[in-house]
Amino acid sequence: MGLDATSERQGFTTVVGHLVALGRRAGDVVDVALADSDYPLTPPAGVHIRATWGADRPNVSASPLGVEWRYWSRRLTDWRGNSSPHAIIAYVNKVLADA
């Protein structure tokens, strides 16, 4: 998909330099991390985003990845129907569009 994804942190896959395409943060570049310890059995419970914004949004809290990260608790629906990387990135993009 042309993304720079790494699994450096135990239990997380991180996408570095993800462009926010839609919403009030369009044009920003952020790092995104998803728990991957049991992929593809269960969907990610939310998205961890490294950005200076977001604390004012609903269901956003501290992330175990560090103080510069925020955890966005958002459900990924229709997981059984499509657990592909494309579906996960679409999910990330929807979360970021609502940021």
Protein Blocks (a to p, Z undefined) as FASTA:
>chain_A
ZZacdfkbghiacdehiacfbdjkgoiacdddddfklcckbccfbdcdddfbhjlpghia
cdfkbjkbccdddddehklmoccfklmmmmmmmmmmmZZ
